[in-house]
Amino acid sequence: MEERLLKLLLRDIPMTLKEAADELKLSESKLNRVCKGLVSRGIIQMEGTGDTVYLRLIRRDISFHGTNPSQKRSIKRRGKKKREDEGPDGFMYA
């Protein structure tokens, strides 16, 4: 979510929190939580009060790299072999 928001703010379009939430198809509360994390790291700034909160990008030295192909693969999990139900004719009665 942070990457999508930063790419949106890199377009140099002044945006409110509501407009960014609509553009990213997120709820305002979830986007607000993401923005507070970016504010604490000094990447963006939130200005305004009440209903109108503007988002402004402070740092412009942000670059994005593609994801590693190994991150896209599904995780292989080892499953325990299921023991067959031995029932009453099992090894005890052999």
C-alpha positions, 0 to 999 in steps of 0.5 A: 500500500505504501508503494502505491501511495508513493507512486501516486504522490510522485505524479506531483498532483496535490491530493487530499486523503479522500481523493487518494483513498478513492484512487487507491480503492482503500478506506480512509481509515486504512490509508490514514494508518499507512500515512501516519507510518510514512509521516513518522519516517519523514517521507510524507507530510499531512497538512490541514485539519478536519475533513480536508487533509492534504498529502505532500511528498517530502522526499523525492529520492525514492526509487522502486525495484521490481519484486524478486521472482522467488517472492512470487512463487508459492511456498512449498510446505512439507506435509506429514505423511498420513498414517493409515488407520490400522483398525482392529486388524492391525499389528496387534492382532497379527 
